[in-house]
């Protein structure tokens, strides 16, 4: 991997799956939605997810995926870094947003 860590700029050694997976060893929710991280930042990211109770979904998987994405974006902004995604990850992020928007619209129609 020749990318730089999104948080610290060192050489990335891991591709972090932003939205995670439903259970250990299960397929990732969004396998193409990844960011490059070095080993120590990858470890810190998982510690942060555990602290926020976002390592594993406990309710609606779509809400969980969105919360993990927002959580990562917030930590990147707090580190004064930019969220830079490759084209495949950008497409996967757009797909997640569209899925969330469609779910919200469906929920609104049920309430009306």
Secondary structure, 3 states (H helix, E strand, C coil): CCCECCCCCCECCEEEECCCECCCCCCECCCCCEEEECHHHHHHHHHHHHHCCCCCCCCCHHHHHHHHHHHHHHHHHHCCCCCCCCHHHHHHHHHHHHHHHHHHHHHHHHHC
